[in-house]
Amino acid sequence: MSRQPQFPWSGGAEDSTPRAQPQSQARLERLEERLVQLENALRGVARESSISVDSACPECNQSLLLIRNDVARCPKCHYRYTF
């Protein structure tokens, strides 16, 4: 059974932090656009590879866990566990 990847940084409540300066705002918008592009690419690769994308790695918190054949694995630190 294939799960739709859910990313913890997608969506969510509006941030109440002060607005950035114009240059910073433009940079932030470019980074947000790039993040959306990367999320879409990751979803596509996961779907084509029959891999599910899960939550952040509990060991390193540097990557999301990839799940295949009931094994979750972190591509960054190689943490793994079996369901």
Secondary structure as UniProt FT lines:
FT   TURN            8..9
FT   HELIX           22..49
FT   STRAND          52..56
FT   TURN            58..60
FT   STRAND          64..68
FT   TURN            69..70
FT   STRAND          71..73
FT   TURN            75..77
FT   STRAND          80..82
//
